[in-house]
Amino acid sequence: MNLLGYKIYTDYLELPIREKTIINTINPHSYCISRKDNYFAEALKNSDILLADGIGIVWATKVLKGKKIKKIAGYDIFIHLMNYLNSVHGSCFFLGASQQTLNFIKENTSKEYPNLRVGSYSPPYKAIFDKADSVEMCKRVNNFKPDVLFVGMTAPKQEKWVYEFKNNLDADIICSIGAVFDFYAGTIKRPGKVWINLGLEWLPRFLKEPKRLAKRNLVSTPKFIAEVIFFKLFKRRLL
């Protein structure tokens, strides 16, 4: 489904999984960032699968397409892939986050997905990776050769890095899922199902980290709403 220039998948049954599949997600904040970051926009548009992550995308689909959909968050696709890999005795690799977070992830996967072979690497914490960093990251992944590579380095950094190095990575599926690393590790608690079902998953997170999430919720969300309404009325973009 095309929405504001992006082809977005809204159902697991639609997912065209094949060799070397790049999976990304889009929400109102990442959409607004992409309108100012051409390389990020290019990375999203060249995703093999771009998922509707966020109640704002669900609302926009209703307004612009007249369709009622459910969002597929990064955590949803993560669990979907983990269950599949466990059923086929597959493998996955976690690239990103701190070593402590990765240790918690390995501990949890060993209990919940006993048939799964798991690898990980914590890259240097910096805004931009240099050539040596990226070479080492690719080397770690390729030595393990996972069925699925999960990348968790926050947007738009993770999507842009994957887009640049996807041809250097020996993995069938590459999925950028950001905060999911912390959610699954338990270092950050994901809001409960009540908030998720109400479409208010963002609210408890914002109340816990208002300073960090202010731009996302108080700047990007109003911009996105204005963009959708303007597009609905005039059939062209506002931003």
C-alpha positions in Angstrom: 0.0 0.0 0.0 1.4 3.4 -1.0 1.1 6.1 1.7 2.7 9.5 1.4 5.3 8.1 -1.1 6.1 5.0 0.9 5.1 1.4 0.1 4.0 0.1 3.5 3.0 -3.5 4.4 0.1 -3.9 6.8 -0.3 -7.7 7.2 2.1 -10.5 7.9 0.5 -12.5 5.0 1.8 -9.8 2.6 5.4 -10.0 3.6 7.5 -11.0 0.6 10.3 -12.8 2.5 13.1 -14.0 0.2 16.8 -14.1 0.1 18.4 -10.9 1.4 15.3 -9.2 2.6 15.6 -5.7 4.3 12.8 -5.0 6.8 12.3 -1.5 8.2 9.5 0.3 10.1 8.0 3.7 9.7 6.2 6.0 12.2 5.3 9.7 12.2 8.6 10.7 13.6 10.7 8.7 11.2 8.6 10.0 8.3 9.2 13.6 9.4 13.0 12.9 9.7 13.0 11.4 6.2 11.5 14.5 4.7 14.7 16.4 5.7 17.2 13.5 5.3 17.3 12.3 1.7 19.5 9.3 2.4 17.2 8.1 5.1 14.2 8.5 2.8 16.1 6.5 0.1 16.9 3.8 2.7 13.2 3.5 3.7 11.9 3.6 0.1 14.3 0.8 -0.9 13.2 -1.5 2.0 12.0 -4.8 0.8 9.4 -4.6 3.6 8.4 -1.3 5.3 6.0 -1.9 8.2 3.5 0.5 9.7 4.8 1.1 13.2 2.8 3.6 15.1 -0.8 4.7 15.7 -0.1 7.7 13.5 0.4 5.5 10.4 -2.8 3.6 11.2 -4.7 6.9 11.5 -3.1 8.2 8.2 -4.1 5.1 6.4 -7.7 5.5 7.5 -7.8 9.2 6.5 -6.0 8.9 3.1 -7.0 5.3 2.0 -10.2 4.7 4.0 -8.6 1.4 5.3 -8.6 0.2 8.8 -5.3 -1.6 9.6 -3.4 -2.7 12.7 0.1 -1.5 13.2 3.0 -4.0 13.1 5.6 -2.6 15.6 9.2 -3.6 15.5 8.6 -5.8 18.5 5.8 -7.6 16.7 8.0 -8.5 13.7 10.8 -9.5 16.1 8.6 -12.0 17.9 7.2 -13.2 14.6 10.7 -13.9 13.3 12.0 -15.4 16.6 9.2 -17.9 16.7 9.8 -18.9 13.1 13.5 -19.3 13.6 13.0 -21.4 16.8 10.6 -23.7 14.9 13.2 -24.4 12.2 16.3 -24.4 14.4 17.6 -21.3 12.8 20.0 -18.6 13.8 20.0 -14.8 14.5 22.5 -12.1 15.2 22.0 -9.0 17.3 24.1 -6.0 16.1 23.9 -2.9 18.4 23.3 -1.9 22.0 25.6 -2.3 25.0 27.3 -5.5 25.9 25.2 -5.7 29.0 22.0 -5.5 27.0 23.2 -8.2 24.6 24.1 -10.4 27.6 20.5 -10.1 28.8 19.2 -10.8 25.3 21.3 -14.0 25.1 20.1 -15.1 28.6 16.4 -14.6 27.6 16.7 -16.3 24.2 18.4 -19.3 25.8 15.3 -19.8 27.9 12.5 -18.8 25.5 14.0 -20.0 22.2 16.1 -23.0 23.0 16.4 -24.2 19.4 17.9 -20.9 18.2 21.6 -20.2 17.7 22.3 -16.7 18.8 25.3 -14.3 18.1 25.9 -10.7 18.9 28.2 -7.7 18.7 28.2 -4.4 20.5 29.7 -1.8 18.1 31.4 1.4 19.4 29.0 4.0 20.7 29.4 6.9 18.3 27.3 9.1 16.1 29.0 8.0 12.9 30.9 4.8 12.3 34.3 5.1 10.5 35.3 2.6 7.8 37.2 0.3 10.3 34.1 0.2 12.6 31.9 -0.9 9.7 34.4 -3.5 8.4 34.5 -5.0 11.9 30.7 -5.0 12.2 30.3 -6.8 8.8 33.1 -9.3 9.7 31.3 -10.2 13.0 28.0 -10.8 11.2 29.5 -12.7 8.3 31.6 -15.0 10.5 28.3 -16.1 12.2 26.2 -16.1 9.0 22.8 -15.7 10.6 19.5 -16.4 9.0 18.2 -13.1 10.5 20.3 -10.1 11.5 18.6 -7.8 14.0 20.1 -4.2 14.0 19.4 -2.0 17.0 21.2 1.3 16.7 18.3 3.8 16.7 16.7 5.5 13.6 17.8 6.8 11.2 21.4 5.6 11.9 20.5 1.9 11.7 18.5 2.1 8.5 21.1 4.2 6.8 23.9 1.9 7.8 22.1 -1.2 6.6 21.3 0.4 3.3 24.9 1.3 2.8 26.3 -2.1 3.8 23.5 -4.6 2.9 25.5 -6.1 0.0 28.4 -6.7 2.4 26.3 -8.6 5.0 25.9 -12.4 4.8 22.3 -12.7 6.2 19.0 -13.7 4.6 16.9 -11.2 6.5 18.1 -7.9 7.9 15.7 -6.2 10.3 16.2 -2.8 11.9 14.3 -2.7 15.2 15.9 -0.1 17.4 14.4 0.0 20.9 13.3 -3.6 20.7 16.8 -4.7 21.9 16.1 -2.9 25.2 12.5 -4.0 25.5 13.4 -7.7 25.0 16.5 -7.4 27.3 14.3 -5.8 30.0 16.6 -2.7 30.4 13.6 -0.6 29.3 10.0 -1.7 30.0 7.6 -1.7 27.1 4.2 -0.3 27.9 1.6 -3.0 28.7 -1.0 -4.4 26.3 -3.7 -2.1 27.6 -1.8 1.0 26.3 -0.8 -0.8 23.1 -4.4 -1.8 22.3 -5.6 1.7 23.0 -3.1 3.0 20.5 -1.4 4.9 23.4 1.9 3.0 23.7 3.8 6.3 23.2 2.2 8.0 26.3 3.9 6.0 29.1 7.2 6.1 27.3 6.9 9.9 26.9 6.0 10.4 30.6 9.0 8.4 31.6 11.4 10.1 29.3 9.9 13.5 28.4 13.1 15.2 27.5 14.4 12.5 25.1 11.0 12.0 23.5 9.8 15.6 23.3 10.8 16.1 19.7 9.2 12.9 18.6 5.8 13.6 20.4 5.6 17.4 20.5 7.2 18.3 17.2 7.0 15.4 14.7 3.5 14.2 15.6 1.8 17.6 15.0 3.8 18.0 11.8 2.7 14.6 10.6 -0.9 15.3 11.4 -0.7 18.6 9.5 1.0 16.8 6.5 -1.8 14.1 6.3 -4.6 16.7 6.5 -2.9 18.9 3.9 -2.4 15.9 1.6 -6.0 14.9 2.1 -7.3 18.3 1.1 -4.9 19.3 -1.6 -3.3 16.0 -2.8 0.2 17.3 -2.3 2.7 17.4 0.5 3.1 20.1 3.0 6.5 19.5 4.5 
